[in-house]
């Protein structure tokens, strides 16, 4: 479970960096797609941690 959480956290970190770069390039469509992916990762995170706490 910890490995899955760590992997999910790393994916989130990479997506946030990808989003930052898209903002710098003013790629609004890409920003929207990445933001949706980040939201999906957040939902996965909450589902995984819901049973832990």
N, C-alpha and C positions, 0 to 999 in steps of 0.2 A: 504493500500500500504506500509506504514512504517513497519507494522508487517511482511509482505512478504520479504521486504528488510532485516530486522533484522534476519529473519529465514535463508535467503540465505547467509548472512554474517556469521552466526554461522556455517552453513554447510561447508562453505569455510574454516573457521578456523579449524574445525575438520578434514577436508580432508588434509589440510596442515600438521597438526600434524601426521596424519596417514602416510603421505608421508615421513615425517622426520623419523618416526620409521622404515619404510620399508628401507630407505637408511641406517640406522644404522645396520639393519639385512642383508644388501646386497641382498635384494630380488628384483631383477631387473624387473621381470615380473610384480610383484605387483606395483612397482614404475610406470611402464608404464600405467597400468590400472588406478591408482589413478591420474596420471597426466592428463589422458583423462577426468576423472570425474571433475577435477579442471577446465579444459578448458570449459567443458559444463556449469559448475556453473558460470564461468566468462561471457559466452555468455548470460546466463539467466540474470545476473546482468546488463549487458549492455542494453539488451532489456527492462528491467524494468525501468532503469534510463534514457533511451533515451527520454521518454516522459515527464520526470520531469524537466530536465534542460532547 
